[in-house]
Amino acid sequence: MHDVITVGVPVLAILFGILFNQRGLDKLEARLDNRVNGLEARMDRMQADLTGRIDRIQADLTRFYQILGEHGGKIELLSKK
């Protein structure tokens, strides 16, 4: 009987520790999943914002080069006079 207590109590303590540790890991995994999902949503919003900004910059550059071409033609006409 003494041997059963000597071996059984540490084994039960080890099994309880494993179970307790597993529950803690599950909670940590859930917290990390929530945080990762939040970061993914935030990155998606930032990507959409940056795409919009790049589109506006591209439109501005297109208009700039149109105006530059018009001015280049006018400069050539003035230089010929």
Residue pairs with C-beta under 8 A, 6 or more apart in sequence:
none
